[in-house]
């Protein structure tokens, strides 16, 4: 593997861990009807707003020993597990789709749809595990991503055939 592909795949893994961090936030907040995009992350135990160094996926959990920097309460290991798992899934999807410098725009768009569907999967599984329910908005998101990918694939296939 050359340096460029290594950088691409490292970027995919890092992006996956960042998404994984977002997934844990979404799983915690969506069932509570809390904002998932505009409100700063906070400790679920002491409600202290987290600073930049507290938000670095995987590293922050390890560096802080799995505890909140502010209240010292233990942070659930699911945060670390989900960040690592999503990083690996993004990396494996990139490898499977053979994402690299020679990836066509069509292949990259399909890859992007796959990432959007993975977001639905991770968040849905997390929320269902915690609440045994799925919010309607999340189901609509999943159906919309799937429908858009199918329409895109049909249109592109009919144009290029």
Number of C-alpha atoms within 10 A of each C-alpha: 5 6 8 11 15 12 12 16 20 14 15 22 23 21 18 25 26 19 22 27 23 21 25 20 20 22 21 18 14 17 15 9 10 13 12 16 10 7 9 11 18 16 17 13 13 12 11 15 14 15 12 9 10 18 15 14 24 21 13 18 20 11 13 14 13 18 18 21 18 13 12 13 14 13 17 11 11 11 20 21 16 23 25 20 17 24 26 17 18 25 22 15 17 20 14 10 15 16 19 16 9 8 13 11 9 12 14 16 15 17 21 13 18 19 19 16 19 18 19 20 15 19 23 21 14 20 23 14 12 12 11 9 12 17 14 9 10 16 13 12 15 19 14 13 18 16 12 13 20 14 12 16 15 12 12 12 10 9 8 7 6
